[in-house]
Amino acid sequence: MAALAPARSLTLSPRWVRWRWPLIAAGLLALALLLRALPWDTTTWPEAWDLHLRRPIDAFRYWVIGHRNTHWLWLWFFDPLSAAIDWSIRRIEQALLATPWPLLVGGVALLGHRLGRWRLAWLSGGCLLLMGMMGLWAQSLQTLALMVVSVGIALQFGIPLGIWAARSPRVDAFLRPILDAMQTMPAFVYLIPVLLFFGIARVPSVIATVIYALPPAIRLTTLGIRQVSPATVEAARAFGSTPRQLLFKVQLPLAMPTIMAGVNQTIMMALGIVVIAALIGAGGLGREVLVGLQRLRVGQAFEAGLAIVFMAVLLDRLSLALSHLSIAKRRHAPADLGRWAGLQARCPLPLRRHGYLLAFLLLLAGVYAVHATLTDLRVFPAWLRLPLAAPIDAAVRWARDHLYEIGNSGLGAGPFSDFLTLHVLTPLRTLFTATLPWPAMILAVAALAAHAGGWRLGLAAALGMLAMGWLSMWNHSMDTLSQTIVAVALAIFIALPLGVLAAKSDRFELLLRPLLDFLQTIPPFVYLVPVIMLFNVGRVPGIIASVLYALPPAIRLTNLGIRRVDREILEAARAFGSTPAQILFKVELPLAMPSIMMGINQTVMMVLAMVIIAGLVGGGGLGLEAVIGLAKNETGRGVEAGLAIVIMAMIFDRITQGWAGRWRIARGS
Amino acid sequence: MPTAAPAKITCQQLYKIFGKHPQRIQAALQAGATKQEVLQQTGHVVAVKDVSFTVRQGETFVVMGLSGSGKSTLVRCLTRLIEPTSGRVLLDGEDILTMDEARLRQLRRHKMSMVFQHFGLFPHRRVIDNVAYGLETQGMDKRQRLARAQEALELVGLKGWHDHFPGELSGGMQQRVGLARALAVDPEILIFDEPFSALDPLIRREMQDELIKLQEIMHKTLIFITHDFLEAIKLADYLAIMKDGEIVQMGPPQQVVLHPVNEYVCEFTEDVPRSHVVTAAAIMRPPLPEDGAAYLPAVPPDVTLQALVPIAAERDARIAVRGQEGDLLGIVDRRGLMLALAGLELT
């Protein structure tokens, strides 16, 4: 039980065991001082140790470029694959663009009504309409086509693979570490090898999107099938089901809600990479955002970002409604027809049964009648245009003039940004790259890792840190590290109190929930747009965006952890006369720790992903290196940065997971 | 009498050992190792150890044992939901353990069906589709199988509930659905894996009574697993008691109650009210000419003490036991009755 202290601390352990972590820290500090006192330079990474990995990689790249047109691997594999994907994406794009816009809006609204009644009908129709009103109709449809193809391919591979993994432990054991690695990798990293094999165009963006969005489809399918109760499976077997009958009549239907949740996540992941994929030639909304950001046309970026958010809301709510539908099927509740019940009852039977089909046919006929006689409905009309770019640019100018520094008070975004840069970020970076000797830095990270997950993890972390140096990414890595630490600290500093508050006040939670839902629907890249408006480019906007991006899961998991504390334990605490503060600090927070640590793990991973992305807007560090590698076609440099990112992500992930694990064990949960 | 019926299922030297090297462990067991030794030294779990029995057609065969005694594993071995390590299971003389997958599926679809402890219903299917599941796997067309399923539902008293989902039903009703599902395929053998132990006591008794009533109409072969000794003797025509994977005693329930073979079985029989179990046939003596049997009240041989005592109290304590054709089988007298009530052996 958690209430009982473990025996270890009752029988006092030897003093050195209790003090070992502070001792190790002191030892590290002493080592750092000692190293600095040495006659030769220990603070900068020895360049002679570089592996120069970029040389063979660039050589390989030239080989690829030279052989792309002749080698069988391209002739028989990559090229036909590209052609097939390109063909399908073009077809879908053409079909969407050839469809009159009222038909698309009306059709989506009808689908929304089918899945979630009027609320969802208005929401989904409205979202699509607004995309057009931003003047981004064609770009939105391009992005939609990309999504349809990528998500389609991801599901086509992901669901069967998930089923296979659920039925064969060997396949599962093989896939699991790969999926783990894929999920810790920031999206940027995928682009580099894909770029190498497929070049720049829409196809590589599809491939990158598919790879990025694949893990949740596989994971949740496997999970869904595994979750089917063994008793149910046994009953099906006892009645003589074939493996196929078992799968299609029992396991898949029961796994459906989880699989649909996987579909939802796959869609959201795919949408999350849309902007990033624009870096390697995906058109559509992503390109608009990217170009807007790069040229600092904030208005344009904002419009496109907003359109992406609308698409995210549209796809998220529709696919969620789909998964709720598959749960609702299991309850015996007649559809709630509300005030339409009477009307429906009076309808002739075919109208009742095929209502949606009839409504759609009606819509189709109406739209094409107008289309044929009055006006070309394929083009989104200009009079519906909601001109947002100009007022936003004006707002940005106003913000720059008035919010960047409010009067001469020394307050505002600019001074804040300067303060963060000059007094926090730069000193920390200097500390990591110039003040502390690099061996001390490596040992410090290794000690943290050993504390979190034992000496093996410590060793692995030390090797990882060394590898960053070998990859000639030491300074960039330390830059990214310093930004990540600051952003994580800020995020936790904000998220923890908010999470506690949400757990304590139902009203506050109710207020917070839609906001968090909304924040979580926004693809990561889009966070940068409004932040840029206020903070200009540099490291600070990246950090602000990272904090915003990482807040929701940290708040949610803190809230959840506290709310899940057993009522009886709280009663016991109150019965012993604890004050609310005592209950919070002595009972609730310690018991919520495993959940909070999971939140911190997610925060760290999300912050890292965002800090990398922020390389695009002047964040520097590994992100910038990866971007340069992509943009200037310096594949070797990009791969080195990408590998360093992956290593850093894995070290962060394992350390925070290790701490979460320790808390879980200590709490016996 | 059911004892005259032909053997339906025969189980011979059945073993089930969980672990990496079941064959090796079986050899060790046959050489005299105990279950505990095997577990401690090799980590193998001996679930079923050298079990043999015969179930006759139309009989209710009850396997009683505490949790961990291997009874659930044993019945799963009969349909190979768990693959036995060795032994033979004969159904109408055919060895189930040598069947291929297809033949085995046919068997599960048509001949044996099962009722589960936690019902094992399909939560995503309506009641009627749950009941029709076995017929669906057989490939029966929809109209026909729904009609059959409807009949089965009526049989278990759930008429009108076909359109509901299992989650909307109480535990007792869910198990009725489980029973209907098993009955719908019209199997030759029904296997019950502690079907009533998840139900509360009143519902449990009701379901037991109903099962007895159903069995009077159906005359199926039933194999019934329970950890409740009273339930076992209430339902059983033939009773096997399991401990540590072995059958420690087997016989008609009253024989088990009257002559427990060891301490372990004694523990269960102690709580049993003898008057509910001991029958006239068990305590009668051969008739003597001076009994004047023709003038005595007559009872059939399977009447229990519970019913005998009031009759004996009315009369001279002597009662004739007569078979179905009225033939005189024996006499129950004061001495036999009193010894039986006192729990002493009739010598």
Boltz contact constraints between the chains, C-beta under 6 A:
constraints:
  - contact:
      token1: [A, 231]
      token2: [B, 118]
      max_distance: 6.0
  - contact:
      token1: [A, 231]
      token2: [B, 120]
      max_distance: 6.0
  - contact:
      token1: [A, 232]
      token2: [B, 120]
      max_distance: 6.0
  - contact:
      token1: [A, 235]
      token2: [B, 116]
      max_distance: 6.0
  - contact:
      token1: [A, 235]
      token2: [B, 120]
      max_distance: 6.0
  - contact:
      token1: [A, 237]
      token2: [B, 81]
      max_distance: 6.0
  - contact:
      token1: [A, 238]
      token2: [B, 81]
      max_distance: 6.0
  - contact:
      token1: [A, 238]
      token2: [B, 114]
      max_distance: 6.0
  - contact:
      token1: [A, 239]
      token2: [B, 133]
      max_distance: 6.0
  - contact:
      token1: [A, 239]
      token2: [B, 134]
      max_distance: 6.0
  - contact:
      token1: [A, 239]
      token2: [B, 137]
      max_distance: 6.0
  - contact:
      token1: [A, 240]
      token2: [B, 105]
      max_distance: 6.0
  - contact:
      token1: [A, 240]
      token2: [B, 108]
      max_distance: 6.0
  - contact:
      token1: [A, 240]
      token2: [B, 109]
      max_distance: 6.0
  - contact:
      token1: [A, 240]
      token2: [B, 137]
      max_distance: 6.0
  - contact:
      token1: [A, 241]
      token2: [B, 137]
      max_distance: 6.0
  - contact:
      token1: [A, 245]
      token2: [B, 137]
      max_distance: 6.0
  - contact:
      token1: [A, 253]
      token2: [B, 124]
      max_distance: 6.0
  - contact:
      token1: [A, 254]
      token2: [B, 124]
      max_distance: 6.0
  - contact:
      token1: [A, 330]
      token2: [B, 123]
      max_distance: 6.0
  - contact:
      token1: [A, 330]
      token2: [B, 124]
      max_distance: 6.0
  - contact:
      token1: [A, 330]
      token2: [B, 165]
      max_distance: 6.0
  - contact:
      token1: [A, 332]
      token2: [B, 164]
      max_distance: 6.0
  - contact:
      token1: [A, 332]
      token2: [B, 165]
      max_distance: 6.0
  - contact:
      token1: [A, 332]
      token2: [B, 168]
      max_distance: 6.0
